């Protein structure tokens, strides 16, 4: 859903309400692993901390959506629980306009309490400008003690504007990966970015 101005809290609430009954905008859960033809695959991994304590902070930050603590994109509602079936809206400020995009948490990777990897995937709903799936994951390398944040996304444009503006869409996706890594690193250090607009 593309908008000429920032949506009100009531508009976002209505969008979320309608999103809860929508299906995914693609056919099969798990396409981030088995990529269908015609989809772009993007992956980024960045070291954001170190050690067991750092890994625990990274898991907590991921569960609090801190990777969306950006001045141009955020998750609605704020503080949404990361549980299978949770529906959220990604609010994005583009080049002079806004969009709301519905997503649903689909599955977890690893175990929140045990192991050296934890993350989750969400998929796009029928009201999202893209169609696809994205993994957000943190891991601890036991040998080096490095804590790494990884994003893996499989997507293609669905809405007409997203298809027409494909190069700009790809630029925003790259920007999100970079900024998301920085946001999680900031959260690991106890900082937060103040939101604009």
ZADREN-120907 format. One line per 8 residues: their letters; for each residue x, y, z of N, C-alpha, C. Coordinates in steps of 0.001 Angstrom, whole numbers, plus 524288, in hexadecimal, padded with zeros to 5 digits. Layout:
BEGIN
A> X,Y,Z,X,Y,Z,X,Y,Z; ...
This chain:
BEGIN
XXXXXXXX> 8034E,7FB66,80000,80000,80000,80000,80378,804D4,80000; 80325,807E6,7FBD0,8064B,80CA1,7FB4D,80317,81166,7FCE0; 805A0,8150E,7FF9F,802EF,81993,801CA,8060F,81E88,800BF; 80355,822E7,80024,80603,827DA,7FF1B,807D2,82A85,8041E; 805EA,828AC,808A0,8078F,82AEB,80D9D,807F4,8268E,811AD; 80A7A,827BA,815F9,80B05,823E3,81A1D,8059F,82261,81C2C; 80477,81D4B,81C83,7FF47,81BAF,81E52,7FE8E,81CC5,82427; 7F9C0,81DC0,8259E,7F875,81EA3,82B1E,7F892,81973,82E08
XXXXXXXX> 7F8A1,819C3,83330,7F876,8150A,8366C,7F387,811E7,83542; 7EF28,81498,83461,7EA3D,811E7,8332A,7EA91,80F13,82DF0; 7ED0A,81182,82A10,7EDA9,80F08,824F0,7F10F,80A2F,8254F; 7F53C,80A83,82862,7F8B1,80609,82918,7F5C0,8019F,82BD4; 7F2AD,802FE,82FC4,7EFA1,7FF0D,83295,7EBC6,7FC5B,82EF4; 7E943,7FF55,82B87,7E58E,7FD19,827C7,7E85E,7F97F,823F3; 7ECEA,7FB28,82227,7F00B,7F7F7,81E95,7F17B,7F2C7,8212E; 7F32C,7F302,82616,7F49B,7EE41,828F0,7EFE6,7EAAE,829A3
XXXXXXXX> 7EB79,7ECF6,82AE8,7E6B1,7E9E6,82BA0,7E558,7E6EE,8269B; 7E59C,7E9A1,8222B,7E469,7E729,81D24,7E88C,7E325,81BA5; 7ED5F,7E415,81D30,7F1AF,7E094,81BC4,7F143,7DB41,81E63; 7EEE9,7DB17,822F5,7EEBA,7D637,825F6,7EBEA,7D1D5,8231D; 7E861,7D328,81F94,7E569,7CF24,81CC4,7E7B1,7CDEA,81762; 7EBCB,7D0B0,815D5,7EE0A,7CFE8,810A4,7F1C6,7CB4A,81084; 7F224,7C8E8,80BEE,7F5ED,7C4C3,80B1D,7FB1B,7C702,80958; 7FEEF,7C38A,808DA,8040C,7C51B,806D8,80394,7C694,8011F
XXXXXXXX> 80736,7C9C9,7FF44,80721,7CB88,7F9C6,80A3F,7C7EA,7F641; 80BED,7C384,7F855,80EC8,7BF94,7F540,80CC7,7BA45,7F6F4; 80E40,7B62E,7F40F,80B91,7B136,7F4AD,80D54,7ADDF,7F937; 8125A,7AD92,7FA40,81428,7A9AD,7FDFE,817EA,7ABE9,80203; 816D8,7AAE8,806FE,81A63,7AC75,80B2E,81F91,7A99A,80A73; 823D9,7AC70,80B4C,82904,7AA0F,80ADB,82BEE,7AB6E,805E6; 829F1,7AF32,802D9,82C90,7B07D,7FDED,831EC,7B2FF,7FEC2; 83305,7B4A9,80393,83826,7B6E5,804A6,83C61,7B2AC,80450
XXXXXXXX> 83ACA,7ADBE,804C3,83E72,7A95E,80439,83E3A,7A6E5,7FECD; 83979,7A648,7FCBE,838BB,7A416,7F77D,8369A,7A872,7F413; 83A14,7AB24,7F16E,838AB,7AFF9,7EEAD,83612,7AEC6,7E973; 83139,7B09C,7E8AC,82EA7,7AFEA,7E3A4,83131,7B35D,7DF72; 83061,7B1FD,7DA95,83261,7B522,7D63E,82FE2,7BA8B,7D665; 832F0,7BE7B,7D4F5,830E9,7C3C7,7D48B,83155,7C707,7D979; 83398,7C4E0,7DD8A,8343B,7C7C1,7E26C,839E6,7C97D,7E318; 83A98,7CE13,7E574,83FCD,7CFEE,7E6E5,84143,7CD8D,7EC2D
XXXXXXXX> 84640,7CC48,7ECC8,84840,7CA4E,7F1C1,84C4C,7CE2B,7F3C0; 84B8C,7CFF1,7F88A,84F2C,7D3A1,7FAF0,850C0,7D190,80043; 855C6,7D208,80170,857A4,7D045,80682,85BDD,7D3F3,80870; 85BC8,7D4DB,80D8A,85FB6,7D824,81004,860C9,7D5E3,81560; 865B4,7D5E5,816F1,8671F,7D457,81C40,86B22,7D840,81E3C; 86A71,7D9DF,8232B,86DF2,7DDBB,82570,86ED4,7DC6C,82B31; 873AB,7DCED,82CEC,874F1,7DC0A,83266,87306,7E0BB,8358C; 86FF2,7DF95,839B8,86DA3,7E3CF,83CD1,86F59,7E3AB,84283
XXXXXXXX> 87258,7DFC8,8440F,87400,7DF69,8497B,87744,7DA93,84A5A; 877F7,7D91C,84F54,87B1E,7D484,8507B,8798B,7D215,855AD; 87A9B,7CD12,8561F,879F0,7CA3C,85AFF,87460,7C89B,85C30; 873DE,7C54A,86037,86EC2,7C34E,861DF,86B17,7C7B9,86372; 86D2E,7CB81,86673,869E5,7CFE0,8681C,8680B,7D30B,86367; 86B8B,7D3C3,85FA0,86A19,7D685,85ADB,865ED,7D39D,857D2; 86655,7CE73,857A9,8627D,7CB44,854EE,85D20,7CBB9,85794; 85D15,7CBBD,85CB6,85822,7CC5A,85F86,855BC,7D1B5,85E68
XXXXXXXX> 858F0,7D5C6,85E3D,856F5,7DB0A,85CED,854E4,7DB28,85753; 8579E,7D879,853D1,855F3,7D85C,84E53,850AB,7D5AA,84DC5; 84FED,7D158,8507E,84AE3,7CE9C,85045,84688,7D217,85270; 84798,7D4A4,856CC,843A9,7D81C,85920,84260,7DCA3,85574; 84657,7DED7,852F2,84583,7E338,84F49,84254,7E176,84A9C; 8437E,7DCD6,84895,84092,7DAC1,84421,83ADC,7D9F5,8459B; 839E4,7D7CB,84A3E,83485,7D6C8,84C04,8318B,7DBDB,84D12; 8345D,7E025,84DBF,831DF,7E543,84E9B,8319F,7E87B,84992
XXXXXXXX> 832A6,7E5FD,84511,8327B,7E8A2,83FFA,83659,7ED2B,83FA0; 83AA7,7ECFE,84277,83E67,7F14E,84251,840F9,7F1DD,83CFA; 840D3,7EDD3,839C9,842F5,7EE32,83478,83F89,7F1A5,830FC; 83B00,7F335,832F4,83799,7F6EA,83039,83799,7FC3C,832E5; 83B53,7FD3B,8364A,83B95,80243,8390B,83E46,80638,83570; 83B65,807BE,83158,83D7E,80B26,82D43,83A51,8102C,82D00; 83C9B,8144D,82AEB,839A5,8192A,82A7D,83636,8194A,8259C; 8368A,81547,82245,83369,8153E,81D79,8301A,81047,81CD3
XXXXXXXX> 830A5,80C90,82063,82D85,807BD,8202E,82CD1,805BA,825BA; 82821,803B5,826D1,8272E,80180,82BFE,822CF,7FD75,82BBA; 82290,7FA5B,82FDD,81E8E,7F658,83062,819F6,7F893,8337E; 81542,7F761,831B5,8107A,7F8C3,8347C,80D58,7F3C2,8355F; 80B23,7F307,83A06,80B92,7F687,83E75,810E3,7F5F6,8411A; 812A3,7FA24,84384,81785,7F9F4,8466C,81705,7F5ED,84AC8; 81AF6,7F2B7,84B66,81ADC,7EEBE,84F82,817B3,7E9EE,84E2D; 81663,7E930,8492F,81372,7E484,84799,8166F,7DFA1,8493A
XXXXXXXX> 813C7,7DBB8,84B6F,81686,7D6FD,84D0A,8187A,7D3F6,8484C; 81D28,7D1FD,848AA,81F2A,7CEB3,84470,81D9C,7C91E,845B0; 81903,7C7B6,843B4,816C9,7C282,84450,814B5,7C0DC,83F0A; 814A4,7BBD2,83E10,8129D,7B9E2,83917,80CF1,7BBAA,83889; 80BC7,7BE16,8341E,80688,7C016,83311,805CF,7C5D6,83428; 80993,7C85A,836C0,8091A,7CDF8,837C5,80938,7D0FA,8329B; 80573,7D479,831F5,80528,7D7C6,82D4B,8070D,7DD3B,82EB3; 80A6C,7DF50,82B63,80C80,7E494,82C2E,80C1E,7E7A1,82718
XXXXXXXX> 80CC4,7ECB5,82793,80D32,7F013,822FC,8128C,7F29F,82319; 8151D,7F2A9,81EA7,81A05,7F586,81E1D,818A6,7FAD2,81BC4; 8199A,7FEF1,81EC9,81891,80447,81D05,81DAB,80682,81AE6; 81D9A,8082B,815FC,8225D,80A02,8136B,8217F,80F76,8112D; 82538,812F1,8122F,82542,8180F,80FA4,828EA,817A3,80AFD; 826C8,8185D,80656,829C3,817D8,8017A,82BB6,81D35,7FFBF; 82B9A,81E0D,7FAC1,82D5B,822F0,7F874,828B4,826AC,7F805; 82714,828E7,7FC71,822B6,82C92,7FC5B,81D69,82A22,7FD23
XXXXXXXX> 81D15,8250E,7FE15,81812,822A0,7FF49,81901,81E38,8032E; 814CD,81BA6,804D4,814F3,8179E,808DA,8127F,8129D,806CC; 813C7,80E50,8094F,81104,80971,80821,81050,8064D,80D16; 80C1C,80343,80D2F,80B0D,7FF6D,8113D,80B13,7FA18,80EA5; 80DCA,7F65F,810FD,80E75,7F13D,80E9E,80D99,7ED05,812BA; 809C6,7E9A3,811CA,80876,7E59A,81594,80C14,7E0E7,81550; 80D9D,7DEEB,819EE,810F4,7DA46,81A5B,80EFE,7D6E1,81EDB; 81076,7D1DE,81EA9,80F04,7CE4A,822E1,813BE,7CB14,82479
XXXXXXXX> 8148C,7CA8A,82992,818C2,7C733,82B8A,81748,7C192,82A6B; 81ADC,7BEA2,827EE,8199D,7B968,82604,81C36,7B4FB,8290A; 8212B,7B599,82A50,823F1,7B161,82D05,828E2,7B37D,82F8A; 82AFF,7B052,83318,82FD6,7B1A2,835CF,8345E,7AE74,833A5; 83912,7B075,83475,83DD9,7AD97,8333F,840D1,7ACFC,83864; 842A1,7A856,8397A,84574,7A775,83E51,841CF,7A7A9,842F9; 84411,7A831,8478F,84132,7A818,84C7A,842A6,7ACED,84FA4; 83EC2,7AF9A,85193,83FA5,7B478,85489,842F1,7B381,85971
XXXXXXXX> 8426A,7AEDE,85BCF,84503,7ADC1,860C4,84A13,7AAAC,8603F; 84AA0,7A7AA,85C0B,84F2E,7A441,85B75,85195,7A4F1,8560A; 8566B,7A33B,85583,858F2,7A352,8506B,85BA3,7A870,84F49; 85DC8,7A8C8,84AA1,860E4,7AD59,8492F,85E7F,7B075,844B3; 85992,7AF3A,84358,856E1,7B20C,83F29,8513B,7B2E6,840BA; 84F48,7B791,83FB9,849C5,7B89B,8409F,847E7,7BCC4,83CC9; 84338,7BBF8,83AD0,840EA,7BFD6,83758,83B56,7BE6D,835FD; 83928,7C168,8326B,833D8,7C065,830A9,83346,7C246,82B0F
XXXXXXXX> 82F1F,7C075,82896,82DEE,7C223,82342,8287A,7C46E,82324; 827D4,7C869,81FE3,82285,7CA28,81EC9,821A6,7CA28,818F2; 81CA0,7C9D8,8178E,81B24,7C9C3,81210,8177D,7CE43,810DB; 8176A,7CFD1,80BEA,81427,7D432,80A3C,80E80,7D279,80984; 80AF3,7D5F8,80AEC,8055F,7D50A,80A2D,80397,7D762,804FE; 7FEA3,7D673,803B6,7FC8A,7D829,7FEAD,7FC3D,7DE10,7FE1C; 7FD05,7E104,80258,7FCF4,7E6BC,8020D,80277,7E910,80255; 80663,7E5DF,8016F,80BDD,7E7A0,8016D,80D6D,7E900,7FBD5
XXXXXXXX> 810C5,7ECF0,7FB3E,81273,7EE81,7F5FC,8162C,7EA8D,7F382; 8187A,7E738,7F6C5,81BEB,7E301,7F4F1,81964,7DDC7,7F62E; 81B98,7D9A2,7F408,81A09,7D475,7F5C8,81EF3,7D161,7F6E5; 81EF5,7CED1,7FB72,82388,7CBCD,7FCD8,823F9,7CAE3,802A6; 82894,7C940,80432,8298E,7C791,8098D,82EDF,7C993,80B3E; 82F67,7CA94,8104A,8344C,7CCBA,81246,8359C,7CA44,81789; 83A94,7C8DC,8181F,83C9A,7C6B2,81CFD,83FDC,7CAE0,81FB6; 83F1A,7CB54,824D9,84258,7CE9A,82838,844A2,7CAF4,82C55
XXXXXXXX> 849CC,7CABE,82CA6,84C47,7C6C1,82FE8,85132,7C8D8,83282; 85202,7C75B,83764,856E9,7C889,83A0F,85977,7C35F,83B96; 85EA5,7C35A,83B9B,86175,7BE8B,83CE6,8667D,7BFD5,83FC6; 8684E,7BBF9,842B0,86D39,7BC67,8458F,870FE,7B853,84379; 87588,7BA21,84198,879AD,7B693,84000,87CB1,7B51D,844EB; 87C37,7B04C,846A2,87E95,7AEA6,84B96,88487,7AF11,84B7C; 886DF,7AE6E,846DB,88C94,7AEAE,84688,88E92,7B449,846EA; 88C50,7B7C7,843C1,88E30,7BD32,8439D,88B56,7C0B1,84780
XXXXXXXX> 886E1,7BEDE,84975,88377,7C1E1,84CFB,880C5,7C678,84A42; 880EF,7C69B,8450E,87E52,7CACF,84226,8786E,7C9EA,8420B; 87577,7CE10,84304,86FC3,7CDED,84280,86E71,7D080,83D4C; 86BA9,7CD99,83A0B,86A7B,7CF5C,834BB,86499,7CFE4,833F3; 86318,7D3F5,83138,85DAD,7D4CD,82F9A,85D60,7D3B8,829C9; 8598E,7D081,8284C,858F8,7CF0F,822C7,85361,7D004,82104; 852FD,7D227,81C51,84DF3,7D2A6,819A5,84E5D,7CF8D,81492; 84A63,7CC77,81379,849F2,7C9F1,80E59,8446A,7CAE7,80C76
XXXXXXXX> 843F6,7CD49,807E5,83ED9,7CEA9,805C6,83E46,7CC8C,80041; 8399F,7CAAB,7FF2F,8382C,7C8E8,7F9F1,83348,7CBFE,7F886; 83388,7CF01,7F45C,82F15,7D267,7F329,82ECF,7D3BC,7ED65; 82A40,7D5BB,7EBFC,82987,7D832,7E6DD,82526,7DC2A,7E768; 82523,7E035,7E419,82114,7E437,7E491,81BBA,7E208,7E33D; 817C3,7E3B5,7E622,81263,7E205,7E52D,80F02,7E696,7E35D; 80F2B,7EAEC,7E62D,80C03,7EF80,7E4CD,80E29,7F21B,7DFE1; 80ABF,7F4B1,7DD0C,80C47,7F74C,7D82E,810A1,7FB45,7D927
XXXXXXXX> 81006,7FE83,7DD42,81410,8026D,7DE63,81953,7FFE8,7DFA1; 81936,7FB7B,7E257,81E19,7F8C1,7E3A6,820A7,7F693,7DEBC; 81D74,7F4CA,7DB0B,81FA3,7F2C1,7D621,821C0,7F730,7D2BE; 81EC9,7FB7E,7D274,8208A,7FFF2,7CF4D,8257A,80265,7D191; 825C1,8027B,7D6B8,82A45,804D2,7D94F,82E38,800CA,7DB1B; 82EDD,7FC95,7D817,83228,7F82C,7D9B4,837A5,7F9CB,7DB6F; 83A6B,7FD1B,7D882,83FAB,7FEA6,7DA5D,83F85,8016B,7DFAA; 83BA2,804C6,7E077,83B27,80779,7E57C,839B8,803A7,7E9D4
XXXXXXXX> 8365E,7FFD2,7E889,834EE,7FBCE,7EC50,839B9,7F8C7,7EE0D; 83D02,7F74F,7EA4D,841C0,7F453,7EB8E,84579,7F7A1,7EEDD; 845AA,7FCAC,7EDDB,848FD,80026,7F0EC,8470A,8007A,7F698; 841D8,800CD,7F750,83FA4,800FB,7FC91,84091,7FBDF,7FF84; 84037,7F77F,7FCBD,8413A,7F279,7FF42,846E2,7F21F,8011C; 84A77,7F403,7FDE6,84FFA,7F40C,7FF74,850CD,7F7BA,80416; 84E48,7FC30,803F2,84EBE,7FFEA,80840,84CA3,7FD8F,80D50; 84840,7FAB3,80CE7,84617,7F850,8119B,849EF,7F46D,813FF
XXXXXXXX> 84C51,7F11F,810C5,85005,7ED4E,812DF,85476,7F00E,815C5; 8569C,7F416,81364,85AF2,7F6EF,815CE,85934,7F9A8,81AD7; 854DE,7FC8C,81A8E,85304,7FF7B,81F18,85120,7FBE5,82376; 84EE4,7F77B,82203,84D07,7F3BE,825DF,85186,7F189,82910; 855D2,7F05D,8266C,85A7F,7EE85,82929,85C85,7F29D,82CEF; 85C91,7F77C,82B3E,85E55,7FBBC,82EA2,85AA3,7FC7A,83346; 8558C,7FBE7,83251,851B9,7FC82,8368D,8527D,7F84F,83AB2; 85385,7F385,83902,85447,7EF56,83CCE,8596D,7F009,83FB6
XXXXXXXX> 85D6C,7F1DC,83D08,8626C,7F2F7,83FA0,861B7,7F74C,843B3; 85EA4,7FB4B,84254,85D83,7FF96,845E8,85A9C,7FD8F,84ABC; 856D5,7FA12,849DD,853D6,7F7DA,84E30,8575E,7F4B2,851CC; 85B47,7F21D,84F8A,85EF8,7EF08,852AA,86224,7F297,85640; 862ED,7F76E,85482,865FB,7FB2C,85790,8628E,7FE88,85B12; 85D6E,7FD6F,85AFA,859D3,8003D,85E67,857BC,80542,85C3F; 858CE,80668,85732,856FB,80B4F,854DC,851DD,80A8F,851FF; 84F51,80EE0,850D8,84A81,80EE3,84DC7,84A77,813B9,84A6B
XXXXX> 8481B,8132C,845DF,847B5,8179D,84245,84282,81A5B,84319; 84294,81F72,84351,83DA2,8224C,843B6,83B06,82269,83E61; 835DB,821AD,83E53,832FB,8215B,8396A,8318D,826BC,83770; 83192,82728,8322D,82FE3,82BF8,82FA4,82A53,82B62,82DCC; 827CF,82FE1,82CBD,822D4,83017,82A1F,81EDE,82C86,82C1F
